[in-house]
Structure formats: C-alpha cells, structure tokens
Amino acid sequence: MTTGGKASAVIIGASGGIGGALEAALIEEGAFAVVHGFARSRSEAQHIDLRDEASIASAAAHVAGGPVPTLVIVATGLLHDGDSGPEKALRDLDPEWLAQLYAINAIGPALVAKHFLPIMPRTGRTLFAALSARVGSIDDNRLGGWHGYRASKAALNMLIRTLAIEERRRNDRGIVVSLHPGTVDTFLSRPFQGNVPAGRLFDPERAALQLLDVIEGLKVPDSGKLFDFQGEEIPF
C-alpha cells in the first residue's frame, strides 16, 4: 500500500487471531508510519471495547494525534461465548444473546466508523473495512439456522452500504467495505471446523495476507460491497 510513510493504519481487534496477524503483517510491510492495534484485552491507549462508545472515541482521539489514518480494519466478531452459540432452530432464540451478537457484530463496527471515518483524509484513497461473513448474505442463505449471527452480519453489511454512501460525499475516493476472510483457525471458528473442506481452513497469517491483497486491489466502485478472501463479490 502506497502511503509515503506519512499515514497510519488501525486494526480494531488486534488481540484476535486475524486482527493480530493483520497488525503483524502491516508492521512487517513497513508502508505505514504507525500501525495502531486496539483490543479489549489491551490497556491504556491501546484499549477499546466495542460495547463502550467512550473507549472508541478515546481510541480515535489517540490516533488523530499522529499520522492521519488511511486504513482502518475492524477485525472483530462474536459467534459463541460459553454456553451461547449459533441457534439451530427458532426455539433456540434468546433475546439477551441476540443483543450481544448485534452489539459486537453490527453496532460496534458502526460506532468505530462514527469516530474513525471523520479523522480519515477527505481526499485521496482511504479504506475502512469490517470483517463480515458469507453467512451474513441474505441471497446466499440456503440452510437457515444460525439466526442471530446471520442477522447481525447482515445488519453489518447494510451499515457498510449506508456508510459507504455517506463517505462518498465526504471523500469521493474513500472505500468502505465488508470482508469475508473464509474459515480461519481461530477461537471463533474452532467448534465448527469439522465440515470445512480440505484446503479451506486458513491459518491467521495466510488469512491476513489474503485480505490485504484484496484490500490492495479494491477500487472506488467497490465501496459499499462485501468481498471474500479471493476478491470475489458476495451478494448481500
């Protein structure tokens, strides 16, 4: 990514498998003056909690004090937690679990956009991306189930579309997208890896490089869309 060494990159969720690999890859690449990694488990200036808007605002203020960010990636997601996980049937719906899924998978990334898009440049190529999932595609839903996760990722995709429209008015070269990383060997996917086809379970490092390759190739007309790890568009 061409930045002239004067810009910064931001990874939200840098303590996770994909987020940590993205942070490491960008640091190794050396194209950015600063790579900011934020996570709920990190402390002080690197702390962010998607359920706490004040922490998001604080993180954005910290980034705004240095080189301008031209790349922001929200690499967070919630699929299961303790005894709570993907629903197999309608009878399994639980309002508290649904609220948690929406808070992390849709509302949190939207709040990151609220505070980070305004500090990104108003001219030149910028990119804001959030990790979504193929199962969040309404058009691609053939199996049903996983109601809350599907719906919260579909909500994220709609938010990305609307954010992209608004961002185009602020910076006509700004790109806002959802990205599907595939099935990655992380805590999020571990209980559900049994049916993954051979060669389709990626380690975080490979997933990160694939996503960065996709990001590199995105153009302004791609803004507001969902792309997989091969750069193929997934219909909403």
Buried (B, 14 or more C-beta within 10 A) or exposed (E): BEBEEEBBBBBBBBBBBBBBBBBBBBBEBEBBBBBBBBBBEEEEBBBBBBEBBEBBBBBBEBBBEEBBBBBBBBBBBBBBEEEBBBBEEEEBEEEEBBEBBBBBBBBBBBBBBBBBBEBBBEEEBBBBBBBBBBBBBEEBBEEEBBBBBBBBBBBBBBBBBEBBEEBBEBBEBBBBBBBBBBBBBBEBBEEBEEEBEEEEBBEBBBBBBBBBEBBEEBEEEBBBBBBBBEBEEBEB
